[in-house]
């Protein structure tokens, strides 16, 4: 049933106003579906925390007392083999998805390509043509419950895409997969590439590497969101295994080529991942008659674990206090520290060549800042991954009897390596915006207003040379000094020879307060970073969310820093440095005043090409 609602009272709210042509009228078409529940031919698959599926759960009060009252089944489509005993079999009814027929080229082909990757995973499970994708016929309604849909939707700003499903609440059977892809965010990927390549030598580049990278991202995007509607959760630990899942958040994997130029050709993978094949085999295998299904399912996950392929999801990876060394959003590589060094090389090269060639002829010079933001902050996700190794611990979602490693400490040496790599991103030479770039960015002209995508400033109209450094220095410190991380570090130091809070602080003070003095703009950045670090130290002393011993160690470190500051005040002749020291000494006297301090926050970074 389709209902058309027309509002003409002129009372559109902000969200509505941003997407309708005129404020005083809107027509909205609503589609209601009254759907009979599926027949009894579907057999639910029991939930397993290692497999990475959405769960459908309910309480069954008729359950015997000794058995779990909560029933948990995975969400998945109904899929059966014509011949389960054959090595390869067609499905009785394949899973069919339809792409929005309003999707334009070249996006249409990119989405179709990525969507069809899933057939590779079903092939790994012994199916033939069990996953198919077509363009939605003009006569069909995308809201029809019978069609699994991939919708291409225009939005007001860049934002997340979604993979949602209509499921049978009794069994978890997916009745309709419904993917919604935001059309605007692909432009952010294009912008990143534009920032890295400085491509506009004379107008438009002949070989559009930027568009190629953005379309490669759309392959990923289609596969990712469809994955959710096949029942799969995010697997954020797959980027450590050579990009083993499209259900991770992919950061472009970019390297310098043999000529030292930035090479985007391997930015995104071009196939379904190894983990995805395992997950689909586990969730969708139709075993031959006589198989012990529980044993067969366990074997799939145990063999994956032996190859180092496992599943770690959102709770672990999104938490700024997270401790898993391999579960991160938008990261790459097996070793977060080694990858950060690669990322820094790309950032350095891109900043070196940054200039007027980063925008097209005819674009306002002030808009260079829009392109500079993703280049300057290019390291933001990889440095987050590195920081999480500090006070971290490896673990799996092991269950009793599966022989997986359960927990494994991260050695103090590894933690120090990570801490030092993060601290390198506090160096004034790293944080400085090159002078020749800063000179090219005037205040915004009338008609080209500032957006939320730019650096937050303390200098009003003019480009702020220090605020980007403030934001970028705050980033690693905000992770390292997370109250839960500090509280944990004290425990891991005592229990598993981990890195302690005091030693961590000493490393950071060594790299900042006790480092050789810089001059010019680097000196201003150095002193600013020192004050930001002091803010975190003082906050760690007074924050009651932090355990007593962690606070005590922070307090000890502040006392020692105070003594260092007094000694420097006696020997320095530099009036700017002396003023900086006096401010710090004053701040140390009243630590409670740090409560109101907020560093200039990051412009939005996620999502890199729409995902959820
Ligand atoms: Zn997602």
Boltz pocket constraint, residues with backbone or C-beta under 6 A from the ligand:
constraints:
  - pocket:
      binder: B
      contacts: [[A, 161], [A, 224], [A, 225], [A, 228], [A, 234], [A, 247], [A, 611], [A, 612]]
      max_distance: 6.0
